[in-house]
Amino acid sequence: MKNIVVIGGSKGIGREIVNSQLEKGNKCYNFSRTESGFDNQNLIEVKVDILSDDLPEIENIDSVIYCPGSINLKPILQLKEDDFINDFNINVLGAIKTVKTYLNNLKKGDDPSLIFFSTVAVGQGMPFHSSVSVAKAGIEGLTKSLAAELAPTVRVNCIAPTITRTDMAQRILRNEKIEENIANKHPLKKICEAKDISDMADFLISTNAKNITGQIMRVDGGMSTLKI
């Protein structure tokens, strides 16, 4: 049994990751503003606001997965400085706070690893994504810097999804026609599901990925690299 810390594991991709790890028999700590709704003896949940609350102390940790993010899509002239600050705080400073809280104990874990989340919009310029792209580009830089700093002890990787069917994305994927249009912009012609992303997270914290670190894993239906 491994000990997995998930920040923001109550909804969307984070919830799918928690569910998958519990199904594998691992012990999960979910620190989020809401509860996941799972009833499992291997799950410990504490309500935490990553920006204002202290994170609980944990002695035994094998992997830390930082899931909080934002979808704040506006034209640049409609974005305020506070939008950039808020997106940076939740995406980057929350991740840094998590690392600083748990790193010393994580280093003692079994094949310890860290996972962060970026977005396809960092690798491929998209209109109205300036605030979230700035924040997630910071996460990609943090991934590579920490991977170098913490090698060979802790592996550090980042997952960069395209838009994924979650509660957060509902206001974008609001009807079948819009879903179809967005799907057709991807080479694989489909909308990404939360399980697609959790499967990548499962892989990255497993021994199957023991030689992978410092990577940005682009789970985006080919959008960032293919034009067909």
N, C-alpha and C positions, 0 to 999 in steps of 0.2 A: 504493500500500500504506500502510495506517495502522498505527500502533503502539498496541496495546490492552493495558493492564495489568488483569488480573483477579485479585482477591484471593479465594481460595476457589473455584478453577475446576476442581476435580477430581471433584466429585460434584453430583448434582441440577441445579438451575438454573444454577449456575456452569459446570458441565461442558458443558451445552447451549449456553451463551453462547460458550464457547471453541470448541466444534465449529463453531458457525455462523460465527464470525469467521474461522476457518481456512478454511472452505469459500468465503468471500468473498475469500480471498487476502491477508488481513491478517496482520500479525505479532502473535502473542499471547505475553504473559508471564503464566504461571500461578504464583502464589505461594500454596502450600497445604501442609497437613501431609502430604498424600499425592499421588501422581502421578495424572494423568488417564488414562493408558494410550494416549493418542494418539501416533502416530508421524508427525510432520510437521516438515519442515525450518523452518517458520515459527513453531514453538512452542518457547519456552524455559521450562523448569520448574525451580523451586527450592523445596525443602522448607523451609517457614517456618511457625512458630507465631506468629500475629499478635500474641499477647499477651506473648510473651517474647523473640522474635528481632527483630533489625534487618532491615528490608526492604532488598533489594539496590538499588544505585544504577542508575538508567536515565537516559540523556541525552535520548532522543527519545520523547516520549509524546504521543498525541493524545486518548486517553480512559482513564479509570480507573473500574473497576466493582468496587464492594465488596460481596461476596456473603455473607460469614459471617453466620450467624444461629442461632437456637435455638428449640426448641419445648419449653417447660417448663411444662406445663399441670397445675396443682394448685389445690385450694382454698386460699384465702388463709391459713387456719390451719395448713396443711401446708407453706407456703413459709417458708423461713428467710431472714434478712437476706442470707446469702451467696448465695442464689438470685438475689435482685435484683441484688446486686453483680456476680455472674458474668455474668448476662444483659446488664447494662449495659456491662460491660467488652468482651465480644465484639461486641456490636452497635454501641455508640457510641464507646467509647474506641479500639477497633481502627480504626474509620472515621476518627476524628480523627488517629490516628497515620499512617494512610495518606495523608491529605490533606497533613499537615505535611511528610511525606517527599517527596512528588512534585509539590507545587503549583507550585514555581518553574519546573520543567521542563515541566509540563503547560501553563502559560501560553504557552509558545512553540509549542505544537502547532497542527495544522491543525483549525480549528473545535473547540477543546478542550472536553471535557465530562466531568462526573462523574455517576455513577449510584449511588444507595444503594437499600436494600430495606427496606420497612416490612411491614405486615400489615393485612389487612382488619379485624382486631380493634381497631385504633386508631380507625377511623372508625365502627365499630359495636360497642358494648359486648357482650362475650361472657364467660360465666362461666369461671372457671379460667384466664383469660389475663392476670391482673394484672401478673405479672413481665415477660412478653414485651411486653405493651402499654406499660408504663412505658418500656422500652428503645426500642421502635420509635417511640413518640411523640417521644422525644428525637431520633431520626433524622429524623423529619418536620420538627421544628423546626430541626435542623441544615441540612437541605436548603434551607429557605426563607431562613435567615440567610445561608448561603454564596452562594446564588443572588443575593441582593442585594449582598453584599460583593464578589463576583467579576465582576459584570456591568460592562461588556459583554464581557469577555474569555473567561470560562469559563462554560458553561451547566451548571447543577446541577439534576438531577431525581431523583425517587424513584419506585420501583415498589412498589405495595402489593398483593400477590397474596392470594387466598384460599388455602385448603389446596391443595397441588399434589402430584401424584403423583411423589414422590421417595423416596430411601432414608430421609431424615429423617422422612418422614410415614408410613412403613410400619406403625409400631405403632398408628397411628390408623386408617389404611385397611387394616385387617387381614383383612377378608373382604368378599365381594360384597354382603352385606346391609347392612353398615355403609357401604360405598361408595354404595349406592343411597340410603340414608337421608340421607347428607351431600349427595349430588348434588341431591336433591329440595328441599333447603333453599335452593338457588340458583335464581333466576329462569330461568337458561338450562339448568337440570337436568343439569348435567354436572360432572365432576371436572376441574379445571384440569391441564393437562399442562405439563411443563417447557418445551417448545417454545413454548407460548403466552406464557410470560414472556420467553424469550429473543428472541422476535419483537419484543416491546415494547422490549427493550434495544437490539436492532439498530436499530430506528427512532430511538430517542432519541439514539444516538451518530452517526446519519447526517445528511447535509445536508438530508434531508427534514424534520428537526426543528430546523432552524437558528434558528427563532423561538420555541422552546419552552424555558423555564427556570423554575425555582421551582415545578414542578408535582408533585403526588402522583398518579401514574397508577394508577388502581384497576382492576387486572385480576382481577376477582372474580366474574364471571358475573352481575353486577348486584346482588350481595348487599348492598352498602353503601348503595345508593341506591333500590332498588326493593322494593316489597312487593306480591306478586301471588299 
